[in-house]
Amino acid sequence: MNRDDLEKLSRPELIELVLKLQRPMKTSRTSSKPPSTDKKARRESAKPGGAKSGHKGYFRTLHEEPDTVIDHRPEHCPHCHGKLEQELPGEVAGEYDAIDLPFLKPLIQRHRRLSVTCPHCQARVKAPLPDAARGSPFGPRLNALALYLKTFHAVSFARLEQMFGDVFNLKLSQGALNNMLRRSHAPFHGQKLSIIENLRHASMVASDETGIRIEGLNGYHWVFLSGSAVVHEPRLSRAAQVARDMMAGHKPELWLSDGYSAQQGHGRRHQRCLAHLARDVAYALEASEDEMPFRLKLWLDRVFALARGVTTYAASTLKARKRKLEKSLADILATSPQCEIAEACRAKFARASPRLLTFLDYPGQVEVTNNACERALRPAVIQRKVTNGFRSMWAAQGDCAVRTVTDTAKITGQTPFQTITATLV
């Protein structure tokens, strides 16, 4: 807006423009913006680092399976200077771990194909072609390490090439690394299909998505989560058809998501993520002087407190609490706020009101926030910021297949590297 446009504004319009400019900026606490976009506190006013006074000390726990155990015995008594024989029984007075890495050296097997002369007919006979002569010379453990670093630590091909050269003294071109990762994706695609089939039988499903770049286009990284399955899916669409394709006609009893319309209507009952609404209320409290945001905050505090102990209440108690909360919310939404921000907040709650307390009808079966989906998407978001997306669709599909298998295995306590290694070896 230039000077001529400002001169054409009326007095009320100028007042409204100034009020909008004076509104506080949205942060990760008052919106869905990531914490990395928040302004950092000034060093002079920032809290000092380190442990606070009276902090309980914590120490590294001993490893469960040490490779070797070395006993240290006293040789002389410090009191009488007598010699202490090695046969004396001893008790453990303290245990300490010394941890280091072994010398990193790749295991290289040279396969030689020999030919011999037949003593009967004098023909030259060659040995059958060994498996090492077919396909890639790189083994599954090397593939697993490259796939783990590329997928979960966003290491570029150039840096992978340098790392394998510096650490292992191996020469791998970026083209060889690209082919290695493409081959490594294949077994994960097969496992992803069985995980999707598991998802299509779940009674509760949560969903979320975030933006990614695929082949220079704006795409979306979707995630679908149940109690025993986590499915990642790359698409160039953010439409509801993505969820319908994923579920293939299955309509779970419960569906959890944020307020985006494309994620609505896929379950028989829907629970709206209350964390998103709580952030909207937090911003309204900062930017508005109307009393409605404060009343909505108090209402949400009661809901969150009830959700924390929802499994400890009797069914009749939960029904009574739900009726009371619904009536309280209806009274709050019946008022007309005088502020535009407060009105927007009221409208969001009004549209979502039928889906805010679904969890009370299914105690312990559905959460009140969609934080699990957001945590599942966080590594992909970090990778997007580091690599700026995928150059090809096959790379995006392979990445999501790996994340699907590793995140599902993580439910049972396996680490991503353990899962990748077990899949490829």
Order of alpha helices (4+ residues) and beta strands (2+ residues): alpha-alpha-beta-beta-alpha-alpha-alpha-beta-beta-beta-alpha-beta-beta-alpha-alpha-alpha-alpha-alpha-alpha-alpha
